[in-house]
Amino acid sequence: MTKSLACRNCSALVDEGARRCPVCNGARFTDDWAGYVRIAHPNRSELGRRLGVTEPGAYALRVR
């Protein structure tokens, strides 16, 4: 099982070993995150708008 890391810039969840975030192209990740949400249609999702999500995917709710 692969461990997920959260992008420190946009909170997108990526597999351990990723070099770049597929959402924001950031390169800083952390394993210190809690909770997650999957957003399928960010433009139609109130939660997606509140989180500032622009791309479909899984996002951490809290990133330290």
C-alpha positions, 0 to 999 in steps of 0.5 A, a space after each residue: 500500500 502506498 502512503 499518501 502525502 499532501 501538497 503543502 501548497 494546494 493540499 492535493 493528495 499524491 502518492 509517496 515518491 511523487 516529485 511534483 503535484 499534478 494540481 499546482 506543480 508544487 514540490 513540497 509535500 508532508 505526511 502530517 495531514 488529517 482528513 480528506 475529501 474527494 471532489 469530483 466536480 469542483 465548479 459545482 461543489 460548495 466545499 470545493 469552492 470553500 477549499 479553493 479547489 479547481 481540479 478534481 481529486 483528493 484533498 487533505 482537509 488539514 495540512 501542517 
